Amino acid sequence: MWSGPRNLSTALMRSFSSRPDCVVRDEPFYACYLSQHSLEHPGRDEVLASQPTDWQEVAQQLTLGQPPLDRPVWYQKHMAHHMRPEMLGDWLDHLEHALLIRHPGFVIQSYHRVVGDMGLAETGLPWQWRLFEHLQQTHGITPVVIDASQLRHSPEQTLRGLCAALGLSWQPAMLHWPAGPHPQDGVWGKHWYANTWKSTGFEPPQESEPEPPRLPVPYFDEAFELYHRLKDQCCNPSIRPTPT
């Protein structure tokens, strides 16, 4: 699952970890990303110590190794902004791909609350679109795309559609999980996962949900265009996001 930051990606990971047939891997390229940037992310040193910083080593672990705990479903939560163009390659052929998108107004607004320094790449949208085109052009594969707004408004319908698109059975356990940290969370969870740790399921939207903000950042228009390119590719009617 390729997501930008602040996209309900942790809640979706928690949903999959609730399946008895599934084990999850949380942001395996995070240390690789931080090793290439002098970003003062919360818990930076702890993250770097917890994972390999060689992206090729990580890619090999994710594609050639056996899924942990011998469970048949291995859910990998990937942050699209952790990736670089040279990381496109044959290793991706070993995975089934799906993309989780969110309106960039919400993404940028939420990300800035934790990390102030942000550009277009940090939305995750450039990599998501690059991967989408790569899969289509090299293999004729159209990865499934889901929108965070639809996941929040209609979690069961969206998850049913996602499971069907990935050839997985639907399991109602995906709608609920115990509050608190999960043993498969990354060491950064205490800095980023406060809302998910408080939750026990997908929280319904507020009755008067605000419109996505148009933010005064120089890359907003480009982010908005990439978001709508991907949103237009939500090809499964059962998981097509509602208009915004």
RAVEN-V423030 format. One record per residue. N is the residue number from 1. PSI is psi in whole degrees, -180 to 180 (999 if undefined). D_CENTER is the distance of its C-alpha to the mean C-alpha in Angstrom with 1 decimal. Layout:
# RAVEN-V423030
N:PSI:D_CENTER / N:PSI:D_CENTER
This chain:
# RAVEN-V423030
1:117:5.3 / 2:117:4.4 / 3:154:2.6 / 4:175:5.6 / 5:155:7.0 / 6:42:8.5 / 7:17:6.6 / 8:20:7.6 / 9:-35:4.4 / 10:-38:7.5 / 11:-39:9.7 / 12:-39:8.0 / 13:-43:8.3 / 14:-37:11.7 / 15:-45:12.6 / 16:-34:12.4 / 17:-15:14.2 / 18:-11:16.9 / 19:131:17.8 / 20:-16:20.9 / 21:10:20.2 / 22:142:16.7 / 23:148:15.8 / 24:155:12.4 / 25:127:11.5 / 26:110:9.7 / 27:63:8.7 / 28:-17:11.8 / 29:11:12.3 / 30:-47:12.4 / 31:-37:16.2 / 32:-44:16.6 / 33:-50:15.2 / 34:-32:17.4 / 35:-20:20.3 / 36:-4:20.3 / 37:146:20.3 / 38:52:22.6 / 39:134:20.1 / 40:67:21.2 / 41:148:18.1 / 42:132:19.0 / 43:26:20.0 / 44:-52:19.8 / 45:-37:22.7 / 46:-39:21.4 / 47:-46:18.0 / 48:-33:20.1 / 49:-15:22.4 / 50:-13:19.9 / 51:159:18.4 / 52:149:20.0 / 53:-1:19.8 / 54:113:20.8 / 55:-32:17.8 / 56:-35:20.1 / 57:-42:20.8 / 58:-45:17.2 / 59:-38:16.8 / 60:-41:20.0 / 61:-40:18.9 / 62:-20:15.9 / 63:-31:18.1 / 64:-20:21.6 / 65:166:21.5 / 66:142:21.9 / 67:138:19.1 / 68:153:20.0 / 69:10:22.3 / 70:37:23.3 / 71:148:21.1 / 72:-21:20.5 / 73:123:16.8 / 74:105:14.5 / 75:123:10.9 / 76:120:8.9 / 77:110:5.6 / 78:135:5.4 / 79:118:5.3 / 80:-31:7.1 / 81:-5:9.8 / 82:-10:10.8 / 83:157:12.2 / 84:157:15.7 / 85:-37:17.7 / 86:-8:19.8 / 87:-3:16.9 / 88:133:17.0 / 89:-173:19.4 / 90:-24:20.8 / 91:-27:18.6 / 92:-20:15.8 / 93:-16:18.5 / 94:-2:18.2 / 95:154:14.8 / 96:132:13.8 / 97:142:11.0 / 98:154:8.9 / 99:137:6.9 / 100:118:5.5 / 101:163:7.8 / 102:150:9.9 / 103:129:13.5 / 104:-24:13.8 / 105:-44:16.6 / 106:-41:14.6 / 107:-51:12.0 / 108:-44:14.9 / 109:-45:17.0 / 110:-41:14.7 / 111:-39:13.8 / 112:-21:17.6 / 113:-24:18.5 / 114:-43:17.3 / 115:123:17.6 / 116:-31:20.1 / 117:117:19.8 / 118:140:17.4 / 119:-170:17.8 / 120:-42:16.3 / 121:-34:14.3 / 122:-14:12.5 / 123:-18:11.0 / 124:-13:9.0 / 125:-39:11.0 / 126:-44:13.7 / 127:-41:11.8 / 128:-44:10.0 / 129:-39:13.5 / 130:-44:15.1 / 131:-43:13.3 / 132:-49:14.1 / 133:-40:17.7 / 134:-46:18.0 / 135:-37:17.3 / 136:-46:19.7 / 137:-33:22.3 / 138:-27:22.6 / 139:-3:22.1 / 140:24:22.4 / 141:130:19.1 / 142:103:17.2 / 143:148:13.6 / 144:141:12.7 / 145:131:10.9 / 146:151:10.3 / 147:136:10.6 / 148:-31:9.8 / 149:-39:13.5 / 150:-36:14.5 / 151:-38:12.4 / 152:-39:14.3 / 153:-39:17.6 / 154:69:17.8 / 155:-44:15.6 / 156:-46:18.0 / 157:-43:18.6 / 158:-44:15.0 / 159:-38:14.3 / 160:-45:17.6 / 161:-40:16.9 / 162:-46:13.6 / 163:-44:15.7 / 164:-41:18.6 / 165:-28:16.8 / 166:3:15.7 / 167:29:19.2 / 168:151:18.5 / 169:152:20.8 / 170:136:20.0 / 171:118:20.3 / 172:-22:21.0 / 173:-19:20.0 / 174:-13:16.3 / 175:-9:17.4 / 176:153:18.6 / 177:159:18.2 / 178:145:20.5 / 179:160:20.1 / 180:178:19.7 / 181:160:18.0 / 182:143:17.1 / 183:-21:18.6 / 184:3:15.5 / 185:147:13.8 / 186:165:13.9 / 187:-16:17.0 / 188:-3:15.3 / 189:-38:14.5 / 190:-18:17.9 / 191:-28:17.0 / 192:-19:13.6 / 193:23:13.4 / 194:-46:16.7 / 195:-41:15.8 / 196:-39:14.0 / 197:-27:17.0 / 198:-19:19.3 / 199:162:17.8 / 200:10:18.9 / 201:-178:17.0 / 202:120:15.4 / 203:134:17.6 / 204:152:19.4 / 205:157:19.5 / 206:152:22.6 / 207:-39:25.6 / 208:68:25.8 / 209:133:22.2 / 210:155:22.5 / 211:148:22.1 / 212:130:19.3 / 213:147:21.1 / 214:112:22.2 / 215:147:22.1 / 216:59:24.8 / 217:146:22.7 / 218:-19:23.9 / 219:8:20.7 / 220:-46:19.9 / 221:-40:21.6 / 222:-41:19.9 / 223:-42:16.4 / 224:-40:17.7 / 225:-45:19.1 / 226:-40:16.0 / 227:-44:14.1 / 228:-28:17.1 / 229:-45:17.3 / 230:-39:14.0 / 231:-36:14.9 / 232:-17:18.2 / 233:7:16.7 / 234:89:15.6 / 235:-17:18.4 / 236:115:18.6 / 237:-31:20.8 / 238:-14:19.6 / 239:18:16.1 / 240:131:17.1 / 241:154:16.1 / 242:150:19.1 / 243:150:20.6 / 244:999:20.4
